[in-house]
Amino acid sequence: MKERQISHMDLDSFFVSVERLRNSAFNNKPVIIGGQSDRGVVASCSYEARKFGIHSAMPMKQARQLCPDAVFIRGDSQLYSQYSHIVTDIIAESVPLYEKSSIDEFYIDLSGMDRFFGTWKIANELKQRIEKETGLPISFGLSSNKTVSKVATGTAKPAGQRKIDLGTEKLFLAPLSIKKIPGVGNETYKTLHQLGIRYIKTLQDMPRELMYRTLQKPGVDLWQKAQGIDERPVIPYQERKSISTERTFENDTIDVIKLRELLRAMAENLAYQLRKGDKLCSCITVKIRYTDFNTYSTQTKIPYTSADHVIIKYTLELFEKLFQRRQLIRLVGVRLSHLVSGGMQINLFEDTEELVNLYEAMDKIRNRYGDHAVKRASSMDVKSLGRSGNPFDGQSPILLANRRM
């Protein structure tokens, strides 16, 4: 079996770096990006700001107290999305296989390329090209698998690089905090901490069976990652990956009010499916089929998001733009595409702490009691009769309405 060579590349403090391209006066200063009111939250911050204890998703009021002299910026998600696409294009031109894991992170499979140029040299040259053509600092790690490369990137930041040789993965990971293992969130950390596990070395020495009894399969996965074992492949990036839903009516309709209710419910459900799959979208498409079977669609590019209120807004705007014929409608549909992995952090420029907490609370209820256990008041008249398939394995959720239209 040939040795794998996987590089993980991560743009350093991405949002802040883009803002510094626009205004060099922000260089070497603590910079905080996010909602500007006291009820807002931090979307991103510079390394200088992190020294004051500031971190992503912290209430902006607390950030101001910790570092009142920082530069506070609302943020421009549209601009950040544009730079993300530029970096993606550079990587696509340079390597045969890559995976875009979030708006600012990439995995690159360089296996087999060492016989021609050397994987370390290739990764370094790609880093230099990105920095030269965009002005954005980027760090990378290189090892035999995704987990070790991602951790190596973290130790190389900012604007650094680090290679972990085959056979030294376990030794490299041992002294690090268990928080460094990808996938260890706050709840998992609390559980591990209660077991007396604070460093990866402790987890390495624990019996595999104990981790299974404690956390079931996720515990075994963590144990393997702690050993430096990760067989996950680099999944080829496909820009057009999408989820969608549509509804064919029993009786063709021109009731615009009820059409808007249905589209709002469709968009809300799809947004939840994004968050459930830890995805963000940057393209929305709305489709209309009239009673004569003529079908029309229109789409728009948007900043990466998974927020209901953002996706609903654009969905309704597209519907108003598309619905010009004023004929009876047979079918409507919504599709979200250009998906990448990522949580809610991209939405924090405008969201308040209360809104972020509200999304988390609503999603917890949905996760426990079903997709439609809680919904917006404006969508209450639309009732789901069923949904089949996982939208992230090639099928789409089917959302139906039993209201007379």
C-alpha positions in Angstrom: 0.0 0.0 0.0 1.5 3.3 -1.0 2.1 6.0 1.5 -0.5 8.8 1.6 0.5 12.4 1.6 -2.3 14.7 2.7 -1.9 18.5 3.1 -4.3 20.6 5.2 -4.3 24.3 4.3 -6.0 27.0 6.4 -6.2 30.8 5.7 -5.0 32.6 8.8 -7.6 34.6 10.6 -9.3 34.8 7.2 -11.9 37.6 7.7 -9.4 39.8 9.5 -6.8 39.2 6.8 -9.2 40.3 4.1 -10.0 43.5 6.0 -6.3 44.2 6.3 -6.0 44.0 2.6 -8.6 46.8 2.4 -7.0 48.9 5.1 -3.3 48.4 6.1 -3.9 50.5 9.2 -5.4 47.5 10.8 -2.0 45.6 10.6 -0.6 44.5 13.9 -3.6 45.8 15.8 -6.3 43.8 17.7 -9.1 43.5 15.2 -12.6 42.2 16.1 -15.2 41.4 13.4 -18.9 40.9 14.2 -22.2 42.5 15.1 -21.6 46.1 16.3 -24.2 46.3 19.0 -23.6 45.0 22.5 -26.0 42.2 21.7 -23.9 41.1 18.7 -21.3 38.3 18.7 -17.7 38.0 17.5 -17.4 36.4 14.1 -13.6 36.5 13.9 -10.7 38.2 15.6 -7.0 38.7 15.0 -4.2 37.0 16.8 -3.5 40.2 18.6 -7.1 40.2 19.9 -6.9 36.6 21.0 -4.2 37.5 23.5 -6.9 39.3 25.5 -9.0 36.1 25.7 -11.3 37.0 22.8 -12.7 34.2 20.7 -15.3 33.5 18.0 -19.0 33.6 19.2 -18.1 35.6 22.3 -20.7 38.4 23.1 -19.5 41.6 21.6 -20.1 43.4 24.9 -17.7 41.1 26.6 -15.1 41.6 23.8 -15.3 45.4 24.2 -14.7 45.0 28.0 -11.7 42.7 27.4 -10.1 44.9 24.7 -11.7 48.4 24.5 -8.9 49.7 22.2 -9.5 47.1 19.5 -10.6 47.9 16.0 -14.3 46.8 15.7 -15.6 46.0 12.2 -19.0 44.9 11.1 -17.7 42.6 8.4 -18.4 42.0 4.7 -19.5 38.4 4.1 -19.9 39.0 0.4 -16.3 40.1 0.1 -15.0 37.1 2.2 -16.9 34.7 -0.1 -15.3 36.3 -3.1 -11.8 35.8 -1.7 -12.7 32.2 -0.8 -13.6 31.5 -4.4 -10.3 33.1 -5.6 -8.3 30.8 -3.4 -10.3 27.8 -4.4 -9.7 28.5 -8.1 -5.9 28.7 -7.4 -5.9 25.4 -5.7 -8.1 23.8 -8.4 -5.5 24.9 -11.0 -2.6 23.6 -9.1 -3.4 20.1 -7.8 -5.3 17.1 -9.1 -7.4 16.3 -6.0 -8.6 18.6 -3.2 -11.5 19.0 -0.8 -12.9 22.3 0.3 -13.9 21.6 3.9 -15.0 25.1 4.8 -14.9 28.7 3.5 -11.2 29.0 4.5 -9.9 25.3 4.8 -8.8 22.8 2.3 -7.5 19.2 2.2 -5.2 18.3 -0.7 -4.2 14.7 -1.6 -0.6 14.8 -2.9 0.0 11.0 -2.7 2.3 9.8 -5.4 3.5 13.3 -6.4 6.6 12.9 -4.3 8.2 10.8 -7.0 8.1 13.8 -9.4 8.7 17.0 -7.4 8.4 16.2 -3.7 5.1 16.8 -1.8 6.7 19.3 0.7 8.0 21.4 -2.2 4.6 21.3 -4.0 2.7 22.4 -0.8 5.2 25.2 -0.2 4.9 26.5 -3.7 1.1 26.4 -3.5 1.3 28.4 -0.3 3.6 31.0 -1.8 1.3 31.3 -4.9 -1.8 31.9 -2.8 0.0 34.5 -0.7 1.4 36.2 -3.7 -1.8 36.3 -5.8 -4.2 37.2 -3.0 -2.1 38.8 -0.3 -3.7 36.5 2.3 -1.5 34.5 4.8 -2.1 30.8 4.8 -0.6 27.9 6.9 -0.4 24.2 6.1 0.4 20.9 7.6 1.6 17.8 5.8 1.3 14.2 7.0 -0.2 10.8 6.1 -3.8 11.7 7.0 -6.4 14.4 7.5 -6.4 14.6 11.3 -2.7 14.9 11.8 -2.3 17.4 9.0 -5.1 19.6 10.5 -3.5 19.5 13.9 -0.1 20.3 12.4 -1.5 23.3 10.6 -2.8 24.6 14.0 0.7 24.3 15.5 2.2 26.1 12.4 0.0 29.2 12.6 0.3 32.0 11.7 1.7 31.8 8.2 3.7 28.7 8.8 4.1 25.1 7.6 4.9 21.8 9.3 5.5 18.3 8.2 4.9 15.2 10.3 6.9 12.2 9.0 5.3 8.8 8.6 5.6 6.8 11.9 5.9 9.9 14.1 2.2 10.9 14.2 1.4 9.4 17.6 4.5 11.0 19.1 3.6 14.4 17.6 0.1 14.3 19.1 0.9 13.0 22.5 1.7 16.2 24.4 -1.2 18.2 23.0 -4.5 19.1 24.6 -7.4 16.8 23.6 -9.1 20.0 22.4 -6.7 19.9 19.5 -8.4 16.7 18.1 -10.8 17.8 15.3 -14.4 17.0 16.4 -13.9 17.5 20.2 -16.5 20.1 21.1 -17.4 21.6 24.4 -19.7 18.7 25.4 -17.2 16.0 24.4 -14.4 17.9 26.2 -16.4 18.0 29.4 -17.0 14.2 29.2 -13.4 13.5 28.6 -12.3 15.9 31.3 -14.6 14.0 33.8 -12.7 10.9 32.9 -9.4 12.6 33.7 -8.4 13.0 30.1 -6.8 16.4 29.3 -4.0 15.5 27.0 -3.9 13.3 23.9 -1.3 11.0 25.5 -3.8 10.0 28.2 -6.3 9.1 25.5 -3.7 7.1 23.6 -3.0 5.0 26.7 -6.7 4.2 27.4 -8.2 0.9 26.3 -10.2 1.2 23.1 -13.0 -0.8 24.7 -13.4 1.8 27.5 -13.8 4.6 25.0 -16.5 2.5 23.3 -18.4 2.0 26.5 -18.2 5.7 27.3 -19.0 7.3 24.0 -19.9 4.4 21.7 -18.6 4.7 18.1 -17.6 8.4 18.4 -15.4 7.4 21.3 -13.6 4.8 19.1 -13.2 7.4 16.4 -11.6 9.8 18.9 -9.3 7.0 20.2 -8.1 6.2 16.6 -7.5 9.9 15.9 -5.4 10.1 19.1 -3.3 7.2 17.8 -2.7 9.2 14.6 -5.0 6.9 12.6 -7.4 8.4 10.0 -8.3 6.6 6.8 -10.8 9.1 5.5 -10.1 10.0 1.9 -9.9 13.4 0.4 -13.3 13.9 -1.2 -13.2 15.7 -4.6 -14.7 19.1 -4.3 -17.9 19.5 -6.3 -19.1 23.1 -6.5 -22.5 22.2 -7.7 -23.5 19.9 -4.8 -27.0 20.9 -3.7 -30.1 20.1 -1.7 -33.6 21.0 -3.0 -37.3 20.6 -2.4 -40.4 21.1 -4.6 -44.2 20.9 -4.4 -46.7 20.0 -7.1 -50.2 21.1 -6.3 -53.3 19.0 -6.6 -55.1 22.1 -8.0 -53.1 24.8 -9.8 -53.1 28.1 -7.9 -52.4 31.8 -8.2 -52.9 32.5 -4.5 -49.7 34.5 -3.9 -50.1 34.8 -0.2 -50.2 31.0 0.2 -47.4 30.5 -2.3 -45.2 32.8 -0.2 -46.1 30.8 2.9 -45.1 27.6 1.2 -41.8 29.0 -0.1 -41.0 30.4 3.3 -41.5 27.0 4.9 -39.4 25.3 2.1 -36.5 27.7 2.7 -36.8 27.3 6.5 -36.6 23.5 6.3 -33.7 23.5 3.8 -31.8 25.9 6.0 -32.3 23.6 8.9 -31.0 20.7 6.8 -27.9 22.7 6.0 -27.2 23.3 9.7 -28.0 19.7 10.5 -25.4 18.6 7.9 -22.9 21.3 9.0 -23.2 23.0 5.6 -23.3 26.5 4.2 -24.7 27.5 0.8 -23.8 30.3 -1.5 -26.4 30.0 -4.3 -30.2 29.9 -4.1 -32.5 28.9 -7.0 -36.3 29.2 -7.2 -38.3 27.3 -9.8 -41.9 27.8 -11.1 -43.9 25.5 -13.4 -47.1 27.0 -14.8 -50.3 25.3 -15.6 -49.2 25.0 -19.3 -46.1 23.0 -18.0 -43.7 25.8 -19.0 -41.0 25.9 -16.4 -38.8 28.8 -15.4 -36.1 29.3 -12.8 -33.8 32.0 -11.5 -30.9 32.0 -9.1 -28.6 34.4 -7.1 -25.2 34.1 -5.5 -25.1 35.0 -1.9 -22.5 35.1 0.9 -22.1 31.6 2.5 -24.9 31.1 5.0 -27.2 28.6 6.7 -29.5 31.1 8.4 -33.2 30.8 8.0 -33.9 34.6 7.8 -31.2 35.1 5.1 -32.3 32.2 2.9 -36.0 33.0 3.3 -35.3 36.6 2.3 -33.5 35.7 -0.9 -36.0 33.0 -1.8 -39.0 35.4 -1.6 -37.1 38.0 -3.6 -36.4 35.5 -6.3 -40.0 34.4 -6.4 -41.2 38.0 -6.8 -38.7 38.5 -9.6 -39.7 35.3 -11.4 -43.5 35.4 -11.0 -44.3 37.7 -13.8 -46.8 35.8 -16.0 -49.6 35.9 -13.4 -50.8 32.5 -14.6 -51.9 29.5 -12.5 -48.9 27.7 -11.0 -48.6 23.9 -11.0 -45.2 23.6 -9.1 -42.8 25.6 -7.1 -39.3 24.6 -5.9 -36.2 25.8 -4.0 -32.7 24.6 -4.4 -29.6 25.5 -2.3 -26.3 24.8 -4.0 -22.5 25.6 -3.9 -22.3 23.9 -0.6 -19.3 23.8 1.7 -18.8 22.6 5.3 -19.1 25.1 8.0 -21.1 26.2 11.0 -23.0 29.3 11.8 -19.9 31.5 12.1 -20.4 33.1 8.7 -23.7 34.6 9.9 -22.4 36.3 13.0 -21.7 39.7 11.3 -25.3 40.7 11.7 -26.8 38.2 14.1 -27.2 39.0 17.8 -26.3 36.6 20.5 -30.0 36.1 21.2 -30.6 35.1 17.5 -27.7 32.7 17.5 -28.9 31.1 20.7 -32.4 30.9 19.3 -31.2 29.0 16.3 -29.3 26.6 18.5 -32.4 26.0 20.7 -34.7 25.5 17.7 -32.4 23.0 16.2 -32.0 21.1 19.4 -35.8 20.7 19.5 -35.9 19.6 15.9 -33.1 17.1 16.4 -35.0 15.5 19.2 -38.6 15.7 18.1 -38.4 16.0 14.3 -37.7 18.5 11.5 -41.1 20.3 11.9 -41.4 20.3 15.7 -40.8 24.0 15.7 -41.2 26.6 12.9 -41.7 30.3 12.3 -45.2 31.7 12.9 -45.3 32.8 9.2 -44.9 29.1 8.2 -47.5 27.6 10.6 -50.1 27.1 7.9 -47.8 24.8 6.0 -47.8 21.2 7.3 -45.2 18.6 6.3 -46.7 15.3 5.3 -43.3 13.6 4.9 -39.8 13.7 3.8 -37.6 11.0 2.4 -33.8 10.6 2.1 -30.8 12.5 3.5 -30.2 15.6 1.4 -26.5 15.1 1.8 -26.4 11.6 0.2 -27.8 12.6 -3.1 -31.6 12.8 -2.2 -33.7 15.8 -1.4 -36.1 16.4 1.4 -39.7 16.5 0.0 -41.8 19.1 1.7 -45.6 19.0 1.0 -48.4 21.2 2.1 -51.9 20.0 2.8 -53.5 23.4 2.9 -56.1 24.1 0.2 -54.5 26.4 -2.4 
